[in-house]
Every structure is written in structure tokens, then in C-alpha cells.
Amino acid sequence: MQNRYRLFLGSVGRQHGFTLIELMIVVAIVGILAAIAYPSYVESVRKGRRAQARTALAELMQQQERFMTQRGTYVAFTNTAGTVNPAVPFKTFSGDSQTTAAFLLSAQACPDAQGNSLGMRECVRIVARPSAANPDPRITELRLTSTGQRDCLDGSNTVQNNSRICWP
């Protein structure tokens, strides 16, 4: 028993710790991992928000179709920074609350081939735009029409019909 005790006391005199070089190597490795992981994490969050917006578009389209069945017309409305005009009985944002919404929804009459409005009795286009609090550099609008057309505007405001970013 005494030999063990002496052996333990003998090791107490040695210094333990990290040298500055070892610490700098660890900091460099953590920095490299963070530089790779953080952008990937941010893009994953954006993909999740886009999926949430697609779900909100589908839900709003169902509500619009129900309204059309009952009243014979769709409802057009705008949603600017969370202010809906005119007030509608629909959910006009993606997510759980208006304040944390990643996308804001609005509805308008579909355009025809020449860009003229078809009218709210014919067709409705629902648009999801990223909120100011949650910008998306790759998507400026996700769009869905009552005729089933799905497209989006990318970061340069170019219409994307078959983009995997918008409607995978």
C-alpha cells in the first residue's frame, strides 16, 4: 500500500496542461469545421422554411377552394409585412405565428397568356414571399394556382417552372 502512495505522490510534481501550439491547433480545427458546417446548417434551415411555405400554400388553396364553393369567387388579398388587406378568414403566413413566419402569403387573380387578369371567379394564384425577418436569397416567390400550376421566382426574379429548389 505504501508503494502505491509513493508512486502517486511522485507523479504530482509533473506539470499537466496544453502548450500554446496545441491550443492553436485545436482552435484552427474548430474554425475549419465551423466554416464548413455553418453554411450547410443555414441552407438546411432554409429548405425547411421552403417546405413549410409549400404546406401553407396548399392549406390556403384548400381554404380558397372551400370559399369558392360557398360563395362563387376566390378572395384576393395582399400581405405586406404581416398586414393583410382586406382582412380574410384564412391563415396568411407559414409557420406557427405571424411574428415568426418565414413566408407571408397573398392571393391574386391568375394572369392569362398576355398577362391580363382572368378574374377572381376564374382562377386564383397564391404567392408566398419570404418575410423581411427571414430572407431567402434563392427564392423571392413560391406560387401555386387553382389550376395546379406551380412555379417560383428565383433570386434574380426569373420564373422557374421545374426548379428542384422550389417544388422538389
BELTAHU-V879418 format. One record per residue. RES is the residue in one letter. SS is DSSP state (@ for helix, = for strand, . for the rest). OMEGA is omega in radians with two decimals (NA if undefined). Layout:
BEGIN
res:ss:omega
RES:SS:OMEGA
RES:SS:OMEGA
END
This chain:
BEGIN
res:ss:omega
M:.:-3.14
Q:@:3.13
N:@:3.10
R:@:-3.11
Y:@:3.12
R:@:3.13
L:@:3.11
F:@:3.13
L:@:3.14
G:@:-3.12
S:@:-3.13
V:@:-3.08
G:.:3.14
R:.:3.12
Q:.:3.11
H:.:3.11
G:.:-3.10
F:.:3.03
T:.:3.13
L:@:3.12
I:@:3.13
E:@:3.13
L:@:3.12
M:@:3.09
I:@:3.12
V:@:3.13
V:@:3.13
A:@:3.13
I:@:3.11
V:@:3.11
G:@:3.13
I:@:3.12
L:@:3.13
A:@:3.14
A:@:3.11
I:@:-3.01
A:@:-3.03
Y:@:3.10
P:@:3.10
S:@:3.09
Y:@:-3.13
V:@:3.13
E:@:3.08
S:@:3.10
V:@:3.11
R:@:3.10
K:@:3.10
G:@:3.10
R:@:3.09
R:@:3.09
A:@:3.09
Q:@:3.12
A:@:3.10
R:@:3.08
T:@:3.12
A:@:3.08
L:@:-3.14
A:@:3.11
E:@:3.13
L:@:3.10
M:@:3.08
Q:@:3.12
Q:@:3.10
Q:@:3.13
E:@:3.09
R:@:3.11
F:@:3.13
M:@:3.13
T:@:-3.08
Q:@:-2.98
R:@:3.08
G:.:3.11
T:.:3.01
Y:.:3.14
V:.:3.04
A:.:3.08
F:=:3.07
T:=:3.12
N:=:-3.12
T:=:3.13
A:.:3.11
G:.:3.10
T:=:-3.07
V:=:-3.13
N:=:-0.18
P:.:3.12
A:.:-3.12
V:.:-3.14
P:.:-3.09
F:.:2.99
K:.:-3.01
T:.:3.14
F:=:3.05
S:.:3.13
G:.:-3.02
D:.:-3.10
S:.:3.14
Q:.:-3.06
T:.:-3.12
T:.:-3.07
A:.:3.07
A:.:3.14
F:=:3.07
L:=:-3.05
L:=:3.04
S:=:-3.12
A:=:3.14
Q:=:3.08
A:=:3.11
C:.:3.03
P:=:3.03
D:.:-3.09
A:.:3.14
Q:.:3.14
G:.:3.10
N:.:-3.13
S:=:3.09
L:.:-3.10
G:.:-3.04
M:.:3.07
R:.:-3.07
E:.:-2.97
C:.:3.07
V:=:3.04
R:=:3.10
I:=:-3.06
V:=:3.04
A:=:3.11
R:=:3.10
P:=:3.10
S:.:-3.14
A:@:-3.12
A:@:-3.10
N:@:-3.10
P:.:3.10
D:.:-3.07
P:.:-3.10
R:.:-3.09
I:=:3.02
T:=:3.09
E:=:2.88
L:=:-3.05
R:=:3.12
L:=:3.12
T:=:3.12
S:.:3.05
T:.:3.08
G:.:3.13
Q:.:3.12
R:=:3.04
D:=:3.11
C:=:2.98
L:=:3.13
D:=:-3.08
G:.:3.11
S:.:3.13
N:.:3.05
T:.:-3.14
V:=:3.10
Q:=:-3.12
N:.:-3.06
N:.:-3.08
S:.:3.10
R:.:3.09
I:.:-3.04
C:.:-3.03
W:.:-3.12
P:.:NA
END
